[in-house]
Amino acid sequence: MQDIIAKLTAKDDKYACAIADKIISESQDTDEWYKYFDTFSSLLNHPKSLVRNRVLYILAANAQWDDENRFDAILEDYLAHITDEKPITARQCIKALVQVGMAKPQYIPRILSCFHGADLSKYKDSMRPLIEKDMEETERLLTE
């Protein structure tokens, strides 16, 4: 368990990203990583945004295996990243929510409510339209 955290938070971002990509890829087809759901969840508020980005996607990929409804306990923390301090992380969260919503359709009203109530005023004018576009695209995919 500590080994996974060490790998995902490694100083070598290329290495950590490769590990995360492997976990995400394998999680599409198998639940072998789901047993570490709580470990991944513990990194949701990591000080480093790259770690948060990786974990948002890992958790999204494992939502489909969440028969125990562990996602319920982290949903609010997860959704808080819609307005993450880092606009790139906000965008990654919004995009990952497509997979979460597909796996957990009961979350779609809550996701959309967060989108509609999100205060994006803290983001630079260059980033705000991109975040809004991501929200529109995710909403479209979740409501088709």
FIFIKE-634398 format. One line per field, with one value per atom (N, C-alpha, C): x, y, z; residue in three letters; atom name. Coordinates in nm, 3 decimals, decimal comma. Layout:
N
u: c(X;...);
v: c(Y;...);
w: c(Z;...);
type: c(ala;...);
atom: c(CA;...);
***
This chain:
144
u: c(0,084;0,000;0,088;0,183;0,274;0,355;0,382;0,457;0,382;0,250;0,170;0,172;0,156;0,160;0,297;0,403;0,538;0,555;0,502;0,516;0,435;0,313;0,227;0,270;0,348;0,394;0,544;0,603;0,748;0,787;0,910;0,961;0,975;1,002;1,014;0,872;0,825;0,687;0,659;0,759;0,739;0,712;0,790;0,773;0,636;0,602;0,474;0,357;0,371;0,267;0,252;0,364;0,361;0,291;0,317;0,250;0,100;0,064;-0,079;-0,146;-0,079;-0,136;-0,159;-0,065;-0,077;-0,199;-0,213;-0,326;-0,458;-0,463;-0,585;-0,620;-0,522;-0,544;-0,595;-0,529;-0,571;-0,707;-0,739;-0,867;-0,985;-0,958;-1,067;-1,125;-1,038;-1,077;-1,084;-1,026;-1,022;-1,034;-1,085;-1,101;-0,980;-0,867;-0,752;-0,701;-0,723;-0,676;-0,781;-0,903;-1,011;-0,982;-0,913;-0,883;-0,801;-0,738;-0,659;-0,736;-0,865;-0,950;-0,926;-0,925;-0,907;-0,767;-0,669;-0,533;-0,530;-0,591;-0,597;-0,672;-0,783;-0,864;-0,784;-0,692;-0,612;-0,523;-0,506;-0,421;-0,501;-0,633;-0,719;-0,682;-0,635;-0,602;-0,451;-0,376;-0,230;-0,188;-0,082;-0,040;0,007;0,052;0,102;-0,011;-0,037;-0,150;-0,136;-0,015;0,005;-0,040;-0,019;-0,065;-0,218;-0,278;-0,425;-0,481;-0,418;-0,464;-0,466;-0,356;-0,346;-0,454;-0,472;-0,566;-0,710;-0,741;-0,877;-0,912;-0,818;-0,842;-0,842;-0,754;-0,751;-0,884;-0,932;-1,060;-1,175;-1,172;-1,278;-1,278;-1,159;-1,147;-1,198;-1,189;-1,232;-1,376;-1,441;-1,581;-1,670;-1,637;-1,718;-1,713;-1,611;-1,597;-1,648;-1,704;-1,739;-1,874;-1,883;-2,005;-2,028;-1,923;-1,932;-1,972;-1,988;-2,023;-1,924;-1,797;-1,695;-1,687;-1,726;-1,721;-1,812;-1,919;-2,011;-1,936;-1,839;-1,767;-1,671;-1,631;-1,534;-1,595;-1,722;-1,782;-1,764;-1,791;-1,780;-1,636;-1,539;-1,398;-1,361;-1,412;-1,384;-1,440;-1,567;-1,633;-1,571;-1,509;-1,443;-1,335;-1,281;-1,175;-1,228;-1,360;-1,419;-1,368;-1,343;-1,287;-1,152;-1,071;-0,937;-0,859;-0,767;-0,684;-0,607;-0,573;-0,501;-0,603;-0,613;-0,713;-0,697;-0,574;-0,551;-0,613;-0,599;-0,658;-0,810;-0,863;-1,008;-1,055;-0,982;-1,019;-1,009;-0,905;-0,889;-1,004;-1,043;-1,155;-1,283;-1,310;-1,434;-1,439;-1,326;-1,321;-1,337;-1,275;-1,283;-1,425;-1,502;-1,639;-1,730;-1,691;-1,769;-1,769;-1,651;-1,639;-1,709;-1,698;-1,765;-1,916;-1,968;-2,112;-2,165;-2,086;-2,128;-2,137;-2,041;-2,038;-2,138;-2,163;-2,248;-2,352;-2,451;-2,547;-2,622;-2,629;-2,697;-2,624;-2,498;-2,420;-2,443;-2,502;-2,512;-2,583;-2,697;-2,760;-2,668;-2,591;-2,500;-2,385;-2,334;-2,225;-2,273;-2,390;-2,441;-2,472;-2,521;-2,548;-2,417;-2,310;-2,180;-2,131;-2,152;-2,114;-2,189;-2,320;-2,402;-2,375;-2,326;-2,298;-2,151;-2,069;-1,924;-1,890;-1,811;-1,762;-1,626;-1,624;-1,501;-1,429;-1,474;-1,418;-1,271;-1,222;-1,082;-0,984;-1,036;-0,948;-0,922;-0,805;-0,769;-0,865;-0,881;-0,970;-0,930;-0,803;-0,757;-0,802;-0,821;-0,857;-1,008;-1,076;-1,219;-1,301;-1,285;-1,365;-1,335;-1,211;-1,175;-1,246;-1,249;-1,317;-1,467;-1,524;-1,667;-1,697;-1,609;-1,627;-1,620;-1,526;-1,515;-1,643;-1,697;-1,821;-1,936;-1,945;-2,052;-2,040;-1,918;-1,894;-1,927;-1,884;-1,912;-2,062;-2,127;-2,271;-2,343;-2,298;-2,359;-2,343;-2,225;-2,200;-2,279;-2,300;-2,372;-2,524;-2,572;-2,718;-2,770;-2,683;-2,726;-2,816);
v: c(-0,120;0,000;0,126;0,132;0,247;0,253;0,135;0,127;0,198;0,177;0,242;0,393;0,437;0,582;0,638;0,567;0,613;0,624;0,527;0,529;0,644;0,664;0,768;0,909;0,920;1,052;1,070;0,984;0,990;1,126;1,166;1,293;1,288;1,170;1,151;1,143;1,256;1,263;1,170;1,149;1,057;0,915;0,875;0,743;0,732;0,831;0,830;0,830;0,905;0,911;0,776;0,710;0,579;0,477;0,484;0,394;0,422;0,550;0,587;0,540;0,560;0,516;0,366;0,292;0,146;0,108;0,172;0,144;0,179;0,295;0,339;0,241;0,205;0,114;-0,022;-0,076;-0,207;-0,200;-0,085;-0,068;-0,063;-0,041;-0,042;-0,183;-0,284;-0,422;-0,514;-0,473;-0,562;-0,481;-0,546;-0,478;-0,498;-0,543;-0,576;-0,456;-0,334;-0,215;-0,159;-0,207;-0,152;-0,170;-0,278;-0,301;-0,188;-0,107;0,007;0,139;0,130;0,249;0,351;0,303;0,395;0,457;0,381;0,433;0,546;0,521;0,625;0,747;0,722;0,832;0,920;0,860;0,936;1,040;1,027;1,121;1,232;1,231;1,328;1,473;1,498;1,635;1,654;1,578;1,588;1,730;1,782;1,919;1,937;1,830;1,840;1,811;1,907;1,893;1,775;1,742;1,628;1,497;1,486;1,368;1,368;1,483;1,492;1,453;1,502;1,468;1,317;1,251;1,106;1,034;1,074;1,005;1,026;1,143;1,167;1,066;1,042;0,946;0,802;0,770;0,634;0,603;0,696;0,674;0,663;0,747;0,741;0,605;0,555;0,426;0,312;0,330;0,224;0,239;0,346;0,366;0,252;0,196;0,087;-0,040;-0,054;-0,173;-0,149;-0,032;0,010;-0,045;-0,175;-0,238;-0,209;-0,170;-0,139;0,006;0,083;0,225;0,307;0,274;0,353;0,495;0,507;0,639;0,739;0,689;0,778;0,861;0,798;0,865;0,973;0,964;1,061;1,156;1,138;1,217;1,367;1,416;1,562;1,610;1,533;1,569;1,567;1,467;1,455;1,575;1,605;1,715;1,851;1,862;1,988;2,026;1,927;1,954;2,014;2,024;2,096;2,240;2,291;2,426;2,420;2,324;2,310;2,439;2,464;2,585;2,590;2,473;2,466;2,439;2,528;2,511;2,381;2,335;2,209;2,093;2,094;1,988;1,997;2,117;2,133;2,070;2,097;2,042;1,889;1,835;1,689;1,627;1,690;1,641;1,639;1,749;1,762;1,654;1,630;1,529;1,389;1,363;1,231;1,201;1,306;1,286;1,218;1,218;1,144;0,996;0,944;0,803;0,773;0,865;0,846;0,841;0,936;0,942;0,822;0,772;0,654;0,531;0,520;0,406;0,422;0,546;0,576;0,681;0,642;0,740;0,816;0,757;0,826;0,955;0,970;1,090;1,204;1,173;1,274;1,401;1,393;1,518;1,600;1,533;1,603;1,667;1,594;1,646;1,773;1,764;1,878;1,996;1,967;2,072;2,145;2,069;2,131;2,216;2,167;2,246;2,379;2,373;2,493;2,591;2,540;2,627;2,666;2,620;2,644;2,790;2,844;2,981;2,975;3,013;3,005;3,140;3,236;3,371;3,378;3,280;3,283;3,248;3,192;3,151;3,266;3,264;3,366;3,357;3,471;3,477;3,377;3,340;3,245;3,102;3,073;2,936;2,916;3,019;3,007;2,949;2,999;2,943;2,795;2,753;2,613;2,525;2,572;2,498;2,491;2,603;2,606;2,509;2,505;2,415;2,269;2,240;2,104;2,065;2,158;2,131;2,102;2,184;2,165;2,029;1,992;1,864;1,746;1,754;1,648;1,638;1,752;1,752;1,688;1,722;1,664;1,511;1,465;1,320;1,248;1,315;1,252;1,254;1,341;1,354;1,302;1,244;1,189;1,069);
w: c(0,000;0,000;0,000;0,094;0,098;-0,032;-0,088;-0,213;-0,325;-0,332;-0,436;-0,417;-0,294;-0,266;-0,306;-0,270;-0,303;-0,455;-0,528;-0,674;-0,736;-0,687;-0,744;-0,705;-0,599;-0,554;-0,576;-0,655;-0,681;-0,738;-0,706;-0,758;-0,910;-0,962;-1,107;-1,165;-1,219;-1,267;-1,384;-1,469;-1,582;-1,530;-1,431;-1,371;-1,305;-1,223;-1,152;-1,249;-1,357;-1,458;-1,529;-1,557;-1,621;-1,530;-1,401;-1,305;-1,307;-1,300;-1,300;-1,429;-1,543;-1,671;-1,673;-1,616;-1,609;-1,524;-1,408;-1,319;-1,389;-1,453;-1,522;-1,634;-1,712;-1,824;-1,774;-1,675;-1,622;-1,555;-1,499;-1,429;-1,525;-1,653;-1,751;-1,765;-1,747;-1,776;-1,654;-1,544;-1,428;-1,299;-1,195;-1,066;-0,974;-1,029;-0,943;-0,862;-0,909;-0,838;-0,742;-0,753;-0,669;-0,519;-0,484;-0,342;-0,280;-0,366;-0,319;-0,326;-0,344;-0,360;-0,248;-0,124;-0,011;-0,012;-0,057;-0,068;-0,171;-0,288;-0,391;-0,338;-0,270;-0,215;-0,122;-0,050;0,047;-0,022;-0,153;-0,227;-0,296;-0,279;-0,347;-0,317;-0,197;-0,159;-0,143;-0,220;-0,216;-0,256;-0,192;-0,225;-0,369;-0,432;-0,569;-0,668;-0,756;-0,848;-0,943;-0,983;-1,073;-1,007;-0,878;-0,804;-0,802;-0,775;-0,775;-0,912;-1,019;-1,155;-1,174;-1,137;-1,157;-1,079;-0,954;-0,866;-0,911;-0,963;-1,013;-1,122;-1,212;-1,321;-1,271;-1,177;-1,123;-1,053;-0,972;-0,902;-1,001;-1,104;-1,206;-1,275;-1,305;-1,374;-1,286;-1,155;-1,063;-1,017;-1,055;-1,015;-1,062;-1,178;-1,232;-1,146;-1,064;-0,979;-0,837;-0,814;-0,677;-0,631;-0,615;-0,565;-0,416;-0,348;-0,203;-0,178;-0,284;-0,275;-0,192;-0,203;-0,134;-0,192;-0,319;-0,384;-0,312;-0,253;-0,179;-0,076;-0,009;0,099;0,049;-0,077;-0,129;-0,232;-0,262;-0,371;-0,351;-0,233;-0,210;-0,229;-0,178;-0,196;-0,344;-0,414;-0,557;-0,632;-0,605;-0,675;-0,642;-0,526;-0,488;-0,589;-0,660;-0,757;-0,888;-0,901;-1,015;-1,014;-0,896;-0,884;-0,810;-0,846;-0,786;-0,803;-0,711;-0,721;-0,853;-0,906;-1,034;-1,145;-1,243;-1,348;-1,428;-1,444;-1,517;-1,439;-1,309;-1,226;-1,231;-1,230;-1,244;-1,375;-1,482;-1,612;-1,612;-1,549;-1,543;-1,466;-1,357;-1,276;-1,359;-1,425;-1,504;-1,612;-1,678;-1,783;-1,724;-1,610;-1,546;-1,498;-1,471;-1,422;-1,524;-1,651;-1,751;-1,711;-1,681;-1,646;-1,512;-1,418;-1,289;-1,309;-1,384;-1,408;-1,485;-1,579;-1,656;-1,565;-1,474;-1,382;-1,269;-1,230;-1,114;-1,156;-1,235;-1,287;-1,176;-1,057;-0,947;-0,907;-0,949;-0,917;-1,017;-1,132;-1,238;-1,191;-1,121;-1,075;-0,985;-0,899;-0,807;-0,887;-0,985;-1,070;-1,142;-1,204;-1,280;-1,189;-1,071;-0,973;-0,937;-0,921;-0,891;-1,008;-1,129;-1,247;-1,247;-1,227;-1,236;-1,123;-1,010;-0,896;-0,884;-0,977;-0,967;-0,990;-0,899;-0,914;-0,983;-1,107;-1,187;-1,194;-1,115;-1,123;-1,083;-1,009;-0,965;-1,076;-1,186;-1,295;-1,391;-1,451;-1,549;-1,668;-1,734;-1,851;-1,959;-1,962;-2,063;-2,031;-1,904;-1,864;-1,846;-1,802;-1,771;-1,887;-2,010;-2,121;-2,146;-2,121;-2,141;-2,038;-1,914;-1,808;-1,837;-1,879;-1,914;-2,028;-2,127;-2,241;-2,193;-2,105;-2,049;-1,976;-1,898;-1,824;-1,921;-2,026;-2,124;-2,192;-2,227;-2,294;-2,200;-2,076;-1,979;-1,955;-1,940;-1,919;-2,038;-2,158;-2,279;-2,279;-2,247;-2,247;-2,138;-2,026;-1,914;-1,931;-2,019;-2,032;-2,167;-2,247;-2,377;-2,357);
type: c(met;met;met;gln;gln;gln;asp;asp;asp;ile;ile;ile;ile;ile;ile;ala;ala;ala;lys;lys;lys;leu;leu;leu;thr;thr;thr;ala;ala;ala;lys;lys;lys;asp;asp;asp;asp;asp;asp;lys;lys;lys;tyr;tyr;tyr;ala;ala;ala;cys;cys;cys;ala;ala;ala;ile;ile;ile;ala;ala;ala;asp;asp;asp;lys;lys;lys;ile;ile;ile;ile;ile;ile;ser;ser;ser;glu;glu;glu;ser;ser;ser;gln;gln;gln;asp;asp;asp;thr;thr;thr;asp;asp;asp;glu;glu;glu;trp;trp;trp;tyr;tyr;tyr;lys;lys;lys;tyr;tyr;tyr;phe;phe;phe;asp;asp;asp;thr;thr;thr;phe;phe;phe;ser;ser;ser;ser;ser;ser;leu;leu;leu;leu;leu;leu;asn;asn;asn;his;his;his;pro;pro;pro;lys;lys;lys;ser;ser;ser;leu;leu;leu;val;val;val;arg;arg;arg;asn;asn;asn;arg;arg;arg;val;val;val;leu;leu;leu;tyr;tyr;tyr;ile;ile;ile;leu;leu;leu;ala;ala;ala;ala;ala;ala;asn;asn;asn;ala;ala;ala;gln;gln;gln;trp;trp;trp;asp;asp;asp;asp;asp;asp;glu;glu;glu;asn;asn;asn;arg;arg;arg;phe;phe;phe;asp;asp;asp;ala;ala;ala;ile;ile;ile;leu;leu;leu;glu;glu;glu;asp;asp;asp;tyr;tyr;tyr;leu;leu;leu;ala;ala;ala;his;his;his;ile;ile;ile;thr;thr;thr;asp;asp;asp;glu;glu;glu;lys;lys;lys;pro;pro;pro;ile;ile;ile;thr;thr;thr;ala;ala;ala;arg;arg;arg;gln;gln;gln;cys;cys;cys;ile;ile;ile;lys;lys;lys;ala;ala;ala;leu;leu;leu;val;val;val;gln;gln;gln;val;val;val;gly;gly;gly;met;met;met;ala;ala;ala;lys;lys;lys;pro;pro;pro;gln;gln;gln;tyr;tyr;tyr;ile;ile;ile;pro;pro;pro;arg;arg;arg;ile;ile;ile;leu;leu;leu;ser;ser;ser;cys;cys;cys;phe;phe;phe;his;his;his;gly;gly;gly;ala;ala;ala;asp;asp;asp;leu;leu;leu;ser;ser;ser;lys;lys;lys;tyr;tyr;tyr;lys;lys;lys;asp;asp;asp;ser;ser;ser;met;met;met;arg;arg;arg;pro;pro;pro;leu;leu;leu;ile;ile;ile;glu;glu;glu;lys;lys;lys;asp;asp;asp;met;met;met;glu;glu;glu;glu;glu;glu;thr;thr;thr;glu;glu;glu;arg;arg;arg;leu;leu;leu;leu;leu;leu;thr;thr;thr;glu;glu;glu);
atom: c(N;CA;C;N;CA;C;N;CA;C;N;CA;C;N;CA;C;N;CA;C;N;CA;C;N;CA;C;N;CA;C;N;CA;C;N;CA;C;N;CA;C;N;CA;C;N;CA;C;N;CA;C;N;CA;C;N;CA;C;N;CA;C;N;CA;C;N;CA;C;N;CA;C;N;CA;C;N;CA;C;N;CA;C;N;CA;C;N;CA;C;N;CA;C;N;CA;C;N;CA;C;N;CA;C;N;CA;C;N;CA;C;N;CA;C;N;CA;C;N;CA;C;N;CA;C;N;CA;C;N;CA;C;N;CA;C;N;CA;C;N;CA;C;N;CA;C;N;CA;C;N;CA;C;N;CA;C;N;CA;C;N;CA;C;N;CA;C;N;CA;C;N;CA;C;N;CA;C;N;CA;C;N;CA;C;N;CA;C;N;CA;C;N;CA;C;N;CA;C;N;CA;C;N;CA;C;N;CA;C;N;CA;C;N;CA;C;N;CA;C;N;CA;C;N;CA;C;N;CA;C;N;CA;C;N;CA;C;N;CA;C;N;CA;C;N;CA;C;N;CA;C;N;CA;C;N;CA;C;N;CA;C;N;CA;C;N;CA;C;N;CA;C;N;CA;C;N;CA;C;N;CA;C;N;CA;C;N;CA;C;N;CA;C;N;CA;C;N;CA;C;N;CA;C;N;CA;C;N;CA;C;N;CA;C;N;CA;C;N;CA;C;N;CA;C;N;CA;C;N;CA;C;N;CA;C;N;CA;C;N;CA;C;N;CA;C;N;CA;C;N;CA;C;N;CA;C;N;CA;C;N;CA;C;N;CA;C;N;CA;C;N;CA;C;N;CA;C;N;CA;C;N;CA;C;N;CA;C;N;CA;C;N;CA;C;N;CA;C;N;CA;C;N;CA;C;N;CA;C;N;CA;C;N;CA;C;N;CA;C;N;CA;C;N;CA;C;N;CA;C;N;CA;C;N;CA;C;N;CA;C;N;CA;C;N;CA;C;N;CA;C;N;CA;C;N;CA;C;N;CA;C;N;CA;C;N;CA;C;N;CA;C;N;CA;C;N;CA;C;N;CA;C;N;CA;C;N;CA;C;N;CA;C;N;CA;C;N;CA;C;N;CA;C);
***
